[in-house]
Amino acid sequence: MALLRRRTDDQLERLVGSGPALRAIFRGMERSYQPEAAQGFTGEIQYDLAGKDGSRRWNVRVEKDRAVAAPGRAATPAVTLRMSVPTFARILTRELEAGRAFLDGKLEVEGDLHLASRLAQMFARPQGPETTG
């Protein structure tokens, strides 16, 4: 993620907005899924990412013990997140907090706001003893 920090919108669009890059990001989300943070939630999360060449849609289906990401539209999303590709990249790299993006109008949330507020914990990489300091 360090590769994405302090980049311009155009650079982020090129680096993150491609199909292979988004596939890698969403596969990483699958691997980092923390079932205990889902607090019993099962369902779909929709990501609508606006880019210069149109919208890129991805959905994440949360099951009891795993999450599965796929390009395209979710059938019945519990929450839909709409933002630009650069905003998505900045949230991923923690250059921008999702709450700040929401308040600044850079992130639109439709559906379950409580679920949206838990996504960072649901898809967080577990911290080892060396990083909990």
A tleap script that builds the chain and sets N, CA, C and O, in Angstrom:
source leaprc.protein.ff14SB
mol = sequence {
  NMET ALA LEU LEU ARG ARG ARG THR ASP ASP
  GLN LEU GLU ARG LEU VAL GLY SER GLY PRO
  ALA LEU ARG ALA ILE PHE ARG GLY MET GLU
  ARG SER TYR GLN PRO GLU ALA ALA GLN GLY
  PHE THR GLY GLU ILE GLN TYR ASP LEU ALA
  GLY LYS ASP GLY SER ARG ARG TRP ASN VAL
  ARG VAL GLU LYS ASP ARG ALA VAL ALA ALA
  PRO GLY ARG ALA ALA THR PRO ALA VAL THR
  LEU ARG MET SER VAL PRO THR PHE ALA ARG
  ILE LEU THR ARG GLU LEU GLU ALA GLY ARG
  ALA PHE LEU ASP GLY LYS LEU GLU VAL GLU
  GLY ASP LEU HIE LEU ALA SER ARG LEU ALA
  GLN MET PHE ALA ARG PRO GLN GLY PRO GLU
  THR THR CGLY
}
set mol.1.N position { 0.804 -1.197 0.000 }
set mol.1.CA position { 0.000 0.000 0.000 }
set mol.1.C position { 0.853 1.270 0.000 }
set mol.1.O position { 0.371 2.345 -0.359 }
set mol.2.N position { 2.102 1.146 0.397 }
set mol.2.CA position { 2.977 2.314 0.397 }
set mol.2.C position { 3.129 2.883 -1.007 }
set mol.2.O position { 3.345 4.084 -1.172 }
set mol.3.N position { 3.020 2.033 -2.012 }
set mol.3.CA position { 3.112 2.471 -3.404 }
set mol.3.C position { 2.025 3.493 -3.751 }
set mol.3.O position { 2.204 4.305 -4.658 }
set mol.4.N position { 0.913 3.454 -3.042 }
set mol.4.CA position { -0.222 4.322 -3.359 }
set mol.4.C position { -0.234 5.634 -2.581 }
set mol.4.O position { -0.958 6.560 -2.947 }
set mol.5.N position { 0.533 5.724 -1.549 }
set mol.5.CA position { 0.503 6.937 -0.710 }
set mol.5.C position { 1.056 8.154 -1.443 }
set mol.5.O position { 2.002 8.073 -2.226 }
set mol.6.N position { 0.427 9.270 -1.156 }
set mol.6.CA position { 0.825 10.581 -1.678 }
set mol.6.C position { 0.827 10.635 -3.209 }
set mol.6.O position { 1.686 11.284 -3.806 }
set mol.7.N position { -0.104 9.973 -3.824 }
set mol.7.CA position { -0.239 9.986 -5.285 }
set mol.7.C position { -1.350 10.937 -5.691 }
set mol.7.O position { -2.263 11.204 -4.909 }
set mol.8.N position { -1.273 11.447 -6.910 }
set mol.8.CA position { -2.332 12.308 -7.440 }
set mol.8.C position { -3.546 11.446 -7.810 }
set mol.8.O position { -3.448 10.222 -7.897 }
set mol.9.N position { -4.675 12.097 -8.023 }
set mol.9.CA position { -5.870 11.366 -8.451 }
set mol.9.C position { -5.610 10.596 -9.738 }
set mol.9.O position { -6.010 9.438 -9.858 }
set mol.10.N position { -4.945 11.228 -10.700 }
set mol.10.CA position { -4.655 10.554 -11.973 }
set mol.10.C position { -3.773 9.323 -11.768 }
set mol.10.O position { -4.005 8.280 -12.380 }
set mol.11.N position { -2.772 9.447 -10.913 }
set mol.11.CA position { -1.900 8.308 -10.648 }
set mol.11.C position { -2.676 7.177 -9.967 }
set mol.11.O position { -2.504 6.007 -10.312 }
set mol.12.N position { -3.520 7.525 -9.011 }
set mol.12.CA position { -4.317 6.512 -8.330 }
set mol.12.C position { -5.293 5.844 -9.283 }
set mol.12.O position { -5.530 4.639 -9.199 }
set mol.13.N position { -5.853 6.626 -10.180 }
set mol.13.CA position { -6.769 6.073 -11.185 }
set mol.13.C position { -6.051 5.007 -12.019 }
set mol.13.O position { -6.590 3.927 -12.261 }
set mol.14.N position { -4.841 5.326 -12.450 }
set mol.14.CA position { -4.073 4.374 -13.265 }
set mol.14.C position { -3.634 3.147 -12.463 }
set mol.14.O position { -3.691 2.021 -12.957 }
set mol.15.N position { -3.197 3.375 -11.223 }
set mol.15.CA position { -2.667 2.276 -10.417 }
set mol.15.C position { -3.749 1.358 -9.851 }
set mol.15.O position { -3.558 0.144 -9.779 }
set mol.16.N position { -4.874 1.929 -9.454 }
set mol.16.CA position { -5.902 1.168 -8.751 }
set mol.16.C position { -7.110 0.858 -9.627 }
set mol.16.O position { -7.802 -0.133 -9.395 }
set mol.17.N position { -7.371 1.688 -10.625 }
set mol.17.CA position { -8.604 1.575 -11.387 }
set mol.17.C position { -8.666 0.458 -12.405 }
set mol.17.O position { -9.717 0.249 -13.011 }
set mol.18.N position { -7.594 -0.258 -12.615 }
set mol.18.CA position { -7.605 -1.332 -13.611 }
set mol.18.C position { -8.247 -2.590 -13.037 }
set mol.18.O position { -8.316 -2.771 -11.821 }
set mol.19.N position { -8.709 -3.445 -13.922 }
set mol.19.CA position { -9.303 -4.712 -13.502 }
set mol.19.C position { -8.376 -5.565 -12.658 }
set mol.19.O position { -8.785 -6.031 -11.594 }
set mol.20.N position { -7.123 -5.790 -13.099 }
set mol.20.CA position { -6.213 -6.617 -12.297 }
set mol.20.C position { -5.916 -6.021 -10.913 }
set mol.20.O position { -5.823 -6.758 -9.932 }
set mol.21.N position { -5.768 -4.712 -10.834 }
set mol.21.CA position { -5.477 -4.085 -9.539 }
set mol.21.C position { -6.665 -4.233 -8.590 }
set mol.21.O position { -6.492 -4.571 -7.419 }
set mol.22.N position { -7.864 -3.978 -9.096 }
set mol.22.CA position { -9.046 -4.121 -8.247 }
set mol.22.C position { -9.248 -5.575 -7.829 }
set mol.22.O position { -9.626 -5.849 -6.690 }
set mol.23.N position { -9.000 -6.487 -8.733 }
set mol.23.CA position { -9.113 -7.910 -8.390 }
set mol.23.C position { -8.156 -8.249 -7.244 }
set mol.23.O position { -8.539 -8.950 -6.307 }
set mol.24.N position { -6.919 -7.756 -7.311 }
set mol.24.CA position { -5.943 -8.010 -6.251 }
set mol.24.C position { -6.392 -7.393 -4.926 }
set mol.24.O position { -6.250 -8.014 -3.873 }
set mol.25.N position { -6.927 -6.188 -4.974 }
set mol.25.CA position { -7.396 -5.518 -3.752 }
set mol.25.C position { -8.543 -6.297 -3.120 }
set mol.25.O position { -8.542 -6.546 -1.914 }
set mol.26.N position { -9.517 -6.679 -3.935 }
set mol.26.CA position { -10.672 -7.392 -3.377 }
set mol.26.C position { -10.303 -8.805 -2.939 }
set mol.26.O position { -10.905 -9.318 -1.995 }
set mol.27.N position { -9.346 -9.448 -3.581 }
set mol.27.CA position { -8.865 -10.755 -3.111 }
set mol.27.C position { -8.180 -10.582 -1.750 }
set mol.27.O position { -8.296 -11.435 -0.871 }
set mol.28.N position { -7.476 -9.480 -1.597 }
set mol.28.CA position { -6.877 -9.177 -0.300 }
set mol.28.C position { -7.933 -8.988 0.782 }
set mol.28.O position { -7.730 -9.390 1.928 }
set mol.29.N position { -9.049 -8.383 0.423 }
set mol.29.CA position { -10.147 -8.235 1.379 }
set mol.29.C position { -10.690 -9.608 1.783 }
set mol.29.O position { -10.983 -9.840 2.956 }
set mol.30.N position { -10.822 -10.507 0.820 }
set mol.30.CA position { -11.281 -11.862 1.144 }
set mol.30.C position { -10.368 -12.505 2.197 }
set mol.30.O position { -10.835 -13.096 3.171 }
set mol.31.N position { -9.067 -12.372 1.975 }
set mol.31.CA position { -8.083 -12.999 2.871 }
set mol.31.C position { -8.051 -12.340 4.248 }
set mol.31.O position { -7.746 -13.000 5.241 }
set mol.32.N position { -8.359 -11.057 4.315 }
set mol.32.CA position { -8.265 -10.351 5.591 }
set mol.32.C position { -9.581 -10.339 6.373 }
set mol.32.O position { -9.652 -9.750 7.452 }
set mol.33.N position { -10.611 -10.977 5.846 }
set mol.33.CA position { -11.920 -10.995 6.506 }
set mol.33.C position { -11.825 -11.565 7.915 }
set mol.33.O position { -11.222 -12.616 8.133 }
set mol.34.N position { -12.426 -10.861 8.866 }
set mol.34.CA position { -12.439 -11.242 10.275 }
set mol.34.C position { -13.878 -11.580 10.676 }
set mol.34.O position { -14.641 -10.676 11.015 }
set mol.35.N position { -14.262 -12.845 10.649 }
set mol.35.CA position { -15.661 -13.222 10.909 }
set mol.35.C position { -16.222 -12.698 12.231 }
set mol.35.O position { -17.392 -12.323 12.298 }
set mol.36.N position { -15.395 -12.667 13.286 }
set mol.36.CA position { -15.900 -12.192 14.578 }
set mol.36.C position { -16.321 -10.727 14.529 }
set mol.36.O position { -17.209 -10.322 15.279 }
set mol.37.N position { -15.714 -9.936 13.678 }
set mol.37.CA position { -16.065 -8.521 13.557 }
set mol.37.C position { -17.372 -8.317 12.800 }
set mol.37.O position { -17.966 -7.241 12.871 }
set mol.38.N position { -17.823 -9.332 12.082 }
set mol.38.CA position { -19.085 -9.227 11.339 }
set mol.38.C position { -20.283 -9.254 12.277 }
set mol.38.O position { -21.383 -8.873 11.877 }
set mol.39.N position { -20.094 -9.693 13.511 }
set mol.39.CA position { -21.149 -9.730 14.523 }
set mol.39.C position { -22.409 -10.410 14.000 }
set mol.39.O position { -23.525 -9.938 14.221 }
set mol.40.N position { -22.209 -11.535 13.299 }
set mol.40.CA position { -23.343 -12.307 12.808 }
set mol.40.C position { -23.889 -11.877 11.458 }
set mol.40.O position { -24.800 -12.518 10.933 }
set mol.41.N position { -23.361 -10.817 10.890 }
set mol.41.CA position { -23.857 -10.357 9.588 }
set mol.41.C position { -23.507 -11.362 8.494 }
set mol.41.O position { -22.378 -11.847 8.420 }
set mol.42.N position { -24.467 -11.661 7.666 }
set mol.42.CA position { -24.237 -12.362 6.406 }
set mol.42.C position { -25.027 -11.601 5.356 }
set mol.42.O position { -26.156 -11.177 5.606 }
set mol.43.N position { -24.448 -11.432 4.206 }
set mol.43.CA position { -25.112 -10.684 3.144 }
set mol.43.C position { -24.103 -10.094 2.190 }
set mol.43.O position { -22.945 -10.510 2.148 }
set mol.44.N position { -24.558 -9.112 1.419 }
set mol.44.CA position { -23.725 -8.546 0.362 }
set mol.44.C position { -23.404 -7.075 0.617 }
set mol.44.O position { -24.216 -6.317 1.147 }
set mol.45.N position { -22.200 -6.708 0.222 }
set mol.45.CA position { -21.727 -5.326 0.278 }
set mol.45.C position { -21.371 -4.927 -1.146 }
set mol.45.O position { -20.629 -5.634 -1.828 }
set mol.46.N position { -21.900 -3.799 -1.591 }
set mol.46.CA position { -21.668 -3.322 -2.955 }
set mol.46.C position { -20.702 -2.152 -2.936 }
set mol.46.O position { -20.854 -1.230 -2.134 }
set mol.47.N position { -19.712 -2.184 -3.814 }
set mol.47.CA position { -18.778 -1.073 -4.014 }
set mol.47.C position { -18.983 -0.548 -5.424 }
set mol.47.O position { -18.791 -1.286 -6.391 }
set mol.48.N position { -19.371 0.719 -5.557 }
set mol.48.CA position { -19.485 1.385 -6.853 }
set mol.48.C position { -18.381 2.437 -6.907 }
set mol.48.O position { -18.449 3.455 -6.219 }
set mol.49.N position { -17.373 2.185 -7.726 }
set mol.49.CA position { -16.188 3.032 -7.800 }
set mol.49.C position { -16.192 3.794 -9.110 }
set mol.49.O position { -16.115 3.198 -10.185 }
set mol.50.N position { -16.282 5.107 -9.021 }
set mol.50.CA position { -16.335 5.952 -10.211 }
set mol.50.C position { -14.928 6.247 -10.705 }
set mol.50.O position { -14.052 6.654 -9.942 }
set mol.51.N position { -14.735 6.031 -12.005 }
set mol.51.CA position { -13.452 6.322 -12.629 }
set mol.51.C position { -13.662 7.156 -13.875 }
set mol.51.O position { -14.795 7.383 -14.300 }
set mol.52.N position { -12.591 7.599 -14.443 }
set mol.52.CA position { -12.673 8.407 -15.658 }
set mol.52.C position { -13.314 7.656 -16.808 }
set mol.52.O position { -13.966 8.257 -17.662 }
set mol.53.N position { -13.131 6.333 -16.832 }
set mol.53.CA position { -13.669 5.515 -17.910 }
set mol.53.C position { -14.963 4.815 -17.518 }
set mol.53.O position { -15.329 3.807 -18.122 }
set mol.54.N position { -15.657 5.338 -16.516 }
set mol.54.CA position { -16.916 4.748 -16.093 }
set mol.54.C position { -16.823 4.146 -14.708 }
set mol.54.O position { -15.810 4.269 -14.019 }
set mol.55.N position { -17.897 3.495 -14.320 }
set mol.55.CA position { -18.002 2.921 -12.985 }
set mol.55.C position { -17.461 1.500 -12.965 }
set mol.55.O position { -17.621 0.740 -13.920 }
set mol.56.N position { -16.829 1.166 -11.873 }
set mol.56.CA position { -16.366 -0.199 -11.646 }
set mol.56.C position { -17.140 -0.715 -10.439 }
set mol.56.O position { -17.088 -0.130 -9.357 }
set mol.57.N position { -17.848 -1.804 -10.637 }
set mol.57.CA position { -18.670 -2.354 -9.565 }
set mol.57.C position { -18.085 -3.674 -9.079 }
set mol.57.O position { -17.723 -4.551 -9.863 }
set mol.58.N position { -18.008 -3.778 -7.763 }
set mol.58.CA position { -17.570 -5.006 -7.115 }
set mol.58.C position { -18.520 -5.281 -5.964 }
set mol.58.O position { -19.048 -4.356 -5.348 }
set mol.59.N position { -18.732 -6.543 -5.682 }
set mol.59.CA position { -19.531 -6.900 -4.522 }
set mol.59.C position { -18.759 -7.908 -3.686 }
set mol.59.O position { -17.943 -8.682 -4.187 }
set mol.60.N position { -19.048 -7.866 -2.400 }
set mol.60.CA position { -18.444 -8.798 -1.461 }
set mol.60.C position { -19.591 -9.508 -0.740 }
set mol.60.O position { -20.404 -8.874 -0.067 }
set mol.61.N position { -19.642 -10.809 -0.890 }
set mol.61.CA position { -20.651 -11.620 -0.219 }
set mol.61.C position { -20.023 -12.149 1.073 }
set mol.61.O position { -19.027 -12.873 1.047 }
set mol.62.N position { -20.622 -11.775 2.190 }
set mol.62.CA position { -20.129 -12.184 3.500 }
set mol.62.C position { -20.947 -13.381 3.957 }
set mol.62.O position { -22.171 -13.323 4.074 }
set mol.63.N position { -20.237 -14.453 4.205 }
set mol.63.CA position { -20.839 -15.668 4.727 }
set mol.63.C position { -20.364 -15.838 6.169 }
set mol.63.O position { -19.613 -15.005 6.677 }
set mol.64.N position { -20.787 -16.885 6.810 }
set mol.64.CA position { -20.440 -17.077 8.219 }
set mol.64.C position { -18.937 -17.030 8.463 }
set mol.64.O position { -18.473 -16.311 9.348 }
set mol.65.N position { -18.174 -17.791 7.684 }
set mol.65.CA position { -16.742 -17.923 7.946 }
set mol.65.C position { -15.845 -17.373 6.850 }
set mol.65.O position { -14.624 -17.511 6.928 }
set mol.66.N position { -16.428 -16.751 5.827 }
set mol.66.CA position { -15.589 -16.238 4.743 }
set mol.66.C position { -16.303 -15.123 3.999 }
set mol.66.O position { -17.508 -14.912 4.140 }
set mol.67.N position { -15.518 -14.422 3.207 }
set mol.67.CA position { -16.034 -13.383 2.320 }
set mol.67.C position { -15.565 -13.718 0.915 }
set mol.67.O position { -14.438 -14.171 0.713 }
set mol.68.N position { -16.444 -13.487 -0.056 }
set mol.68.CA position { -16.134 -13.786 -1.451 }
set mol.68.C position { -16.413 -12.539 -2.275 }
set mol.68.O position { -17.536 -12.035 -2.282 }
set mol.69.N position { -15.399 -12.041 -2.968 }
set mol.69.CA position { -15.524 -10.840 -3.787 }
set mol.69.C position { -15.659 -11.210 -5.254 }
set mol.69.O position { -15.084 -12.196 -5.716 }
set mol.70.N position { -16.426 -10.406 -5.981 }
set mol.70.CA position { -16.602 -10.635 -7.417 }
set mol.70.C position { -16.921 -9.314 -8.095 }
set mol.70.O position { -17.551 -8.440 -7.500 }
set mol.71.N position { -16.485 -9.166 -9.348 }
set mol.71.CA position { -16.884 -7.964 -10.076 }
set mol.71.C position { -18.375 -8.036 -10.369 }
set mol.71.O position { -18.942 -9.119 -10.516 }
set mol.72.N position { -18.995 -6.876 -10.450 }
set mol.72.CA position { -20.411 -6.815 -10.798 }
set mol.72.C position { -21.268 -6.314 -9.657 }
set mol.72.O position { -20.783 -5.898 -8.605 }
set mol.73.N position { -22.549 -6.371 -9.908 }
set mol.73.CA position { -23.542 -5.827 -8.992 }
set mol.73.C position { -24.062 -6.923 -8.055 }
set mol.73.O position { -24.319 -8.050 -8.479 }
set mol.74.N position { -24.209 -6.575 -6.794 }
set mol.74.CA position { -24.808 -7.484 -5.811 }
set mol.74.C position { -26.310 -7.541 -6.048 }
set mol.74.O position { -26.925 -6.546 -6.431 }
set mol.75.N position { -26.898 -8.713 -5.819 }
set mol.75.CA position { -28.339 -8.875 -6.014 }
set mol.75.C position { -29.132 -8.059 -4.994 }
set mol.75.O position { -30.052 -7.331 -5.366 }
set mol.76.N position { -28.788 -8.173 -3.726 }
set mol.76.CA position { -29.500 -7.457 -2.662 }
set mol.76.C position { -28.502 -6.951 -1.625 }
set mol.76.O position { -28.388 -7.535 -0.547 }
set mol.77.N position { -27.784 -5.883 -1.931 }
set mol.77.CA position { -26.761 -5.410 -0.995 }
set mol.77.C position { -27.367 -4.848 0.290 }
set mol.77.O position { -28.367 -4.132 0.259 }
set mol.78.N position { -26.749 -5.181 1.405 }
set mol.78.CA position { -27.140 -4.592 2.685 }
set mol.78.C position { -26.664 -3.148 2.760 }
set mol.78.O position { -27.299 -2.303 3.391 }
set mol.79.N position { -25.533 -2.877 2.104 }
set mol.79.CA position { -24.988 -1.524 2.056 }
set mol.79.C position { -24.277 -1.337 0.711 }
set mol.79.O position { -23.630 -2.250 0.197 }
set mol.80.N position { -24.415 -0.145 0.165 }
set mol.80.CA position { -23.726 0.226 -1.062 }
set mol.80.C position { -22.846 1.430 -0.763 }
set mol.80.O position { -23.296 2.418 -0.183 }
set mol.81.N position { -21.583 1.330 -1.171 }
set mol.81.CA position { -20.612 2.412 -0.983 }
set mol.81.C position { -20.253 2.961 -2.348 }
set mol.81.O position { -19.807 2.223 -3.226 }
set mol.82.N position { -20.448 4.263 -2.525 }
set mol.82.CA position { -20.124 4.921 -3.793 }
set mol.82.C position { -19.049 5.966 -3.552 }
set mol.82.O position { -19.165 6.832 -2.684 }
set mol.83.N position { -17.987 5.851 -4.364 }
set mol.83.CA position { -16.882 6.801 -4.240 }
set mol.83.C position { -16.042 6.736 -5.504 }
set mol.83.O position { -16.234 5.850 -6.337 }
set mol.84.N position { -15.125 7.659 -5.646 }
set mol.84.CA position { -14.201 7.614 -6.773 }
set mol.84.C position { -13.107 6.592 -6.493 }
set mol.84.O position { -12.871 6.213 -5.346 }
set mol.85.N position { -12.453 6.159 -7.544 }
set mol.85.CA position { -11.318 5.245 -7.394 }
set mol.85.C position { -10.236 5.873 -6.503 }
set mol.85.O position { -9.727 5.190 -5.614 }
set mol.86.N position { -9.862 7.155 -6.707 }
set mol.86.CA position { -8.848 7.745 -5.830 }
set mol.86.C position { -9.270 7.780 -4.354 }
set mol.86.O position { -8.443 7.554 -3.471 }
set mol.87.N position { -10.544 8.060 -4.083 }
set mol.87.CA position { -11.015 8.058 -2.693 }
set mol.87.C position { -10.903 6.656 -2.108 }
set mol.87.O position { -10.453 6.493 -0.973 }
set mol.88.N position { -11.307 5.642 -2.870 }
set mol.88.CA position { -11.189 4.249 -2.441 }
set mol.88.C position { -9.733 3.926 -2.094 }
set mol.88.O position { -9.458 3.320 -1.058 }
set mol.89.N position { -8.811 4.328 -2.957 }
set mol.89.CA position { -7.384 4.066 -2.720 }
set mol.89.C position { -6.899 4.764 -1.457 }
set mol.89.O position { -6.130 4.188 -0.687 }
set mol.90.N position { -7.336 5.988 -1.241 }
set mol.90.CA position { -6.885 6.736 -0.053 }
set mol.90.C position { -7.454 6.147 1.232 }
set mol.90.O position { -6.793 6.175 2.271 }
set mol.91.N position { -8.663 5.617 1.173 }
set mol.91.CA position { -9.222 4.942 2.343 }
set mol.91.C position { -8.437 3.658 2.615 }
set mol.91.O position { -8.132 3.347 3.767 }
set mol.92.N position { -8.111 2.918 1.564 }
set mol.92.CA position { -7.338 1.679 1.729 }
set mol.92.C position { -5.982 1.935 2.365 }
set mol.92.O position { -5.539 1.162 3.214 }
set mol.93.N position { -5.321 3.011 1.963 }
set mol.93.CA position { -3.982 3.306 2.480 }
set mol.93.C position { -4.018 4.087 3.789 }
set mol.93.O position { -2.977 4.433 4.349 }
set mol.94.N position { -5.222 4.357 4.265 }
set mol.94.CA position { -5.449 5.108 5.502 }
set mol.94.C position { -4.972 6.547 5.429 }
set mol.94.O position { -4.747 7.183 6.459 }
set mol.95.N position { -4.817 7.063 4.217 }
set mol.95.CA position { -4.545 8.493 4.053 }
set mol.95.C position { -5.811 9.294 4.325 }
set mol.95.O position { -5.751 10.479 4.652 }
set mol.96.N position { -6.953 8.636 4.188 }
set mol.96.CA position { -8.253 9.273 4.379 }
set mol.96.C position { -9.128 8.317 5.184 }
set mol.96.O position { -9.278 7.150 4.823 }
set mol.97.N position { -9.692 8.809 6.254 }
set mol.97.CA position { -10.615 7.998 7.045 }
set mol.97.C position { -11.964 7.966 6.339 }
set mol.97.O position { -12.414 8.971 5.790 }
set mol.98.N position { -12.598 6.805 6.361 }
set mol.98.CA position { -13.894 6.656 5.699 }
set mol.98.C position { -14.921 7.644 6.260 }
set mol.98.O position { -15.713 8.213 5.508 }
set mol.99.N position { -14.907 7.844 7.573 }
set mol.99.CA position { -15.836 8.803 8.185 }
set mol.99.C position { -15.634 10.213 7.661 }
set mol.99.O position { -16.603 10.933 7.422 }
set mol.100.N position { -14.381 10.611 7.481 }
set mol.100.CA position { -14.072 11.944 6.949 }
set mol.100.C position { -14.528 12.031 5.503 }
set mol.100.O position { -15.094 13.044 5.091 }
set mol.101.N position { -14.286 10.979 4.728 }
set mol.101.CA position { -14.723 10.957 3.329 }
set mol.101.C position { -16.246 11.096 3.243 }
set mol.101.O position { -16.761 11.806 2.379 }
set mol.102.N position { -16.956 10.420 4.134 }
set mol.102.CA position { -18.418 10.501 4.177 }
set mol.102.C position { -18.862 11.927 4.498 }
set mol.102.O position { -19.725 12.482 3.818 }
set mol.103.N position { -18.268 12.515 5.537 }
set mol.103.CA position { -18.642 13.879 5.941 }
set mol.103.C position { -18.305 14.908 4.871 }
set mol.103.O position { -19.009 15.907 4.722 }
set mol.104.N position { -17.230 14.667 4.125 }
set mol.104.CA position { -16.809 15.597 3.062 }
set mol.104.C position { -17.547 15.367 1.745 }
set mol.104.O position { -17.299 16.071 0.766 }
set mol.105.N position { -18.448 14.393 1.714 }
set mol.105.CA position { -19.212 14.114 0.490 }
set mol.105.C position { -18.448 13.317 -0.552 }
set mol.105.O position { -18.878 13.238 -1.703 }
set mol.106.N position { -17.321 12.724 -0.172 }
set mol.106.CA position { -16.524 11.921 -1.108 }
set mol.106.C position { -16.948 10.458 -1.110 }
set mol.106.O position { -16.558 9.692 -1.991 }
set mol.107.N position { -17.743 10.078 -0.127 }
set mol.107.CA position { -18.228 8.709 0.022 }
set mol.107.C position { -19.721 8.776 0.303 }
set mol.107.O position { -20.157 9.425 1.254 }
set mol.108.N position { -20.497 8.102 -0.532 }
set mol.108.CA position { -21.937 7.993 -0.317 }
set mol.108.C position { -22.229 6.590 0.191 }
set mol.108.O position { -21.693 5.608 -0.322 }
set mol.109.N position { -23.080 6.506 1.199 }
set mol.109.CA position { -23.456 5.226 1.780 }
set mol.109.C position { -24.967 5.092 1.681 }
set mol.109.O position { -25.718 5.968 2.111 }
set mol.110.N position { -25.394 3.977 1.104 }
set mol.110.CA position { -26.817 3.688 1.002 }
set mol.110.C position { -27.067 2.354 1.691 }
set mol.110.O position { -26.406 1.360 1.393 }
set mol.111.N position { -28.007 2.338 2.598 }
set mol.111.CA position { -28.311 1.088 3.293 }
set mol.111.C position { -27.888 1.146 4.747 }
set mol.111.O position { -28.060 2.171 5.408 }
set mol.112.N position { -27.343 0.066 5.243 }
set mol.112.CA position { -27.024 -0.137 6.650 }
set mol.112.C position { -25.772 0.647 7.062 }
set mol.112.O position { -24.646 0.206 6.832 }
set mol.113.N position { -25.989 1.814 7.673 }
set mol.113.CA position { -24.868 2.659 8.096 }
set mol.113.C position { -24.054 2.000 9.204 }
set mol.113.O position { -22.836 2.169 9.261 }
set mol.114.N position { -24.713 1.256 10.080 }
set mol.114.CA position { -23.981 0.574 11.153 }
set mol.114.C position { -23.017 -0.459 10.561 }
set mol.114.O position { -21.871 -0.565 10.999 }
set mol.115.N position { -23.477 -1.205 9.582 }
set mol.115.CA position { -22.605 -2.163 8.901 }
set mol.115.C position { -21.438 -1.435 8.234 }
set mol.115.O position { -20.290 -1.864 8.348 }
set mol.116.N position { -21.729 -0.347 7.545 }
set mol.116.CA position { -20.677 0.425 6.877 }
set mol.116.C position { -19.606 0.866 7.867 }
set mol.116.O position { -18.419 0.879 7.542 }
set mol.117.N position { -20.028 1.227 9.075 }
set mol.117.CA position { -19.062 1.696 10.078 }
set mol.117.C position { -18.170 0.575 10.594 }
set mol.117.O position { -17.124 0.849 11.182 }
set mol.118.N position { -18.558 -0.685 10.388 }
set mol.118.CA position { -17.766 -1.829 10.866 }
set mol.118.C position { -16.866 -2.443 9.799 }
set mol.118.O position { -16.100 -3.358 10.099 }
set mol.119.N position { -16.942 -1.965 8.575 }
set mol.119.CA position { -16.198 -2.614 7.489 }
set mol.119.C position { -14.692 -2.626 7.710 }
set mol.119.O position { -14.028 -3.608 7.381 }
set mol.120.N position { -14.152 -1.561 8.257 }
set mol.120.CA position { -12.693 -1.527 8.493 }
set mol.120.C position { -12.266 -2.645 9.435 }
set mol.120.O position { -11.206 -3.240 9.240 }
set mol.121.N position { -13.073 -2.943 10.456 }
set mol.121.CA position { -12.744 -4.026 11.368 }
set mol.121.C position { -12.993 -5.389 10.721 }
set mol.121.O position { -12.243 -6.336 10.956 }
set mol.122.N position { -14.045 -5.489 9.907 }
set mol.122.CA position { -14.374 -6.761 9.264 }
set mol.122.C position { -13.301 -7.201 8.273 }
set mol.122.O position { -13.085 -8.395 8.065 }
set mol.123.N position { -12.628 -6.219 7.663 }
set mol.123.CA position { -11.626 -6.534 6.645 }
set mol.123.C position { -10.241 -6.045 7.053 }
set mol.123.O position { -9.442 -5.635 6.211 }
set mol.124.N position { -9.970 -6.093 8.347 }
set mol.124.CA position { -8.668 -5.667 8.862 }
set mol.124.C position { -7.728 -6.841 8.908 }
set mol.124.O position { -8.132 -7.966 9.205 }
set mol.125.N position { -6.493 -6.583 8.619 }
set mol.125.CA position { -5.483 -7.628 8.793 }
set mol.125.C position { -5.238 -7.793 10.289 }
set mol.125.O position { -5.075 -6.804 11.004 }
set mol.126.N position { -5.211 -9.018 10.759 }
set mol.126.CA position { -4.946 -9.217 12.189 }
set mol.126.C position { -3.565 -8.697 12.551 }
set mol.126.O position { -2.619 -8.828 11.775 }
set mol.127.N position { -3.457 -8.111 13.725 }
set mol.127.CA position { -2.168 -7.587 14.174 }
set mol.127.C position { -1.462 -8.636 15.005 }
set mol.127.O position { -2.047 -9.268 15.885 }
set mol.128.N position { -0.195 -8.801 14.703 }
set mol.128.CA position { 0.616 -9.738 15.475 }
set mol.128.C position { 1.129 -9.080 16.738 }
set mol.128.O position { 0.943 -7.878 16.923 }
set mol.129.N position { 1.770 -9.841 17.612 }
set mol.129.CA position { 2.279 -9.283 18.863 }
set mol.129.C position { 3.299 -8.185 18.651 }
set mol.129.O position { 3.440 -7.297 19.492 }
set mol.130.N position { 4.018 -8.235 17.525 }
set mol.130.CA position { 5.049 -7.225 17.293 }
set mol.130.C position { 4.458 -5.879 16.903 }
set mol.130.O position { 5.161 -4.870 16.951 }
set mol.131.N position { 3.160 -5.832 16.509 }
set mol.131.CA position { 2.572 -4.565 16.081 }
set mol.131.C position { 1.549 -4.034 17.070 }
set mol.131.O position { 0.986 -2.965 16.835 }
set mol.132.N position { 1.286 -4.734 18.163 }
set mol.132.CA position { 0.259 -4.287 19.092 }
set mol.132.C position { 0.828 -3.400 20.187 }
set mol.132.O position { 0.068 -2.823 20.965 }
set mol.133.N position { 2.129 -3.282 20.264 }
set mol.133.CA position { 2.915 -2.499 21.143 }
set mol.133.C position { 2.310 -1.750 22.169 }
set mol.133.O position { 3.002 -1.073 22.929 }
savepdb mol mol.pdb
quit
